[in-house]
Amino acid sequence: MPAMEIRKGIYWVGVTDWNLQNFHGYALARRGTTYNAYLVLDDKTTLFDTVPVKFKWDLYHQIRSLVRLEEIDYIVVNHVEMDHSGALPFMVDKISPEKIFSSPMGEKSVHAHFHPSGWPLETVKDGQSISLGQRNVHFMETRMLHWPDSMFSYIPEEKLLISSDAFGQNIATSKIFDDQHDLNQLLREARHYYTNIILPYSPLVLKLLDRVMEAGLEIDMIAPDHGVIWRTHPEKILSAYQEFAEQKLKPKAVLVFDTMWGSTEKMVKAVADALQAEGIDVRVMSLKSFHHSDVMGEFSDGAALVCASPTHNNGMLPLMADFLTYMKGLKPRNRIGAALGSYGWSGEAPGAMAKILEEAGFELPQNPLRVQFVPNHEHLAECKKLGLALAEAIKNKVSK
Amino acid sequence: MNKWVCTICGYVYDPAEGDPDNGVAAGTRFEDVPEDWVCPVCGAGKDSFAPEG
């Protein structure tokens, strides 16, 4: 998509990655993504962020459609991760900027990524401002949102917040503004993105939102580094982040499983039936059909997670080990868990899954449940009993 | 003297090293680190730290 003016004299010069599916090697981005970079034309013309190295010429031509590259004075590096800085060495070479601004942690990261010599790096501290001529840029450090180097750039004259990865969504689109999309769908994508990328840092998000409120920043537009720009509903994404970070839970359970000959799946369905009978919203997700990032997207507002795997070679199936490793790293808080599965002769998997859930801080109201080989009606009744107990625990949790 | 781990980013505070860049001398117990000190990696407060192990 060609460069687009988002404010007078301020342009989106990013690129659209229509065919991306694998996001950073750990999550799926089924709708592709965009890498947003912004160009502010001023006395000091400034480029905010870049794009992955494979798109360096796309960025070049986006900018070249507006100005010659050597007309750019400043580059601001809000985040050093390669999807926003990969093209930085190429841009520095083409632009020969007067200054490259980053946070103090950003400068360290720039050195560790690109090992530059002679770049005009200048660190800006939290709360520091620079003048571009007609406009100012006010910097806010946002460490661990979602890397140590991350920062926001706020342009008060435009009431514009360039927010790096925060408030982003993985959507490749030719419609780059929020009001060109269904709002609920956008917020769902934003939640999916948040859960898979920012969830572990939720306590810091809450502090940051407080800081933004205390600073009394007037925000008319939020321009993230992925997906659409919030020009009509900035307050909606801000309040959504408050909700995501507080981890407000619904009476909902995600039942994630893998199965060999269908016995574990039968057990899962019995638990799901009991939960549903008690009015709990359920999602039953096979790890052969759903990627771990999709399961986490669903679990984002779920009060309970039921993990089910048969025992194979004295442990859980590999897809469940993959899922639990990923889930634990995202540090969901204040959740209920349960573990179950079928087994042939040793039966370690439910206990092993329960141990990981405990380590991840889950409350486990029921002991791990296992059934040898194929469950009969009585075994499934046991599963239903577990489901009923979980429903009770979920109701207690969400009513608090 | 115990090490303390930042539960947000995983940074380990080692009292033997302190955090001299931010005014905490080597040999300072975590309990004696000033209350307004923050994790030098991620900026989380002291209340986000837990004893290692």
Interface residues (C-beta under 8 A of the other chain):
Chain A: M105 E141 R143 M144 P148 P200 Y201 P203 L204
Chain B: I8 C9 V41 C42 G43 A44 S48
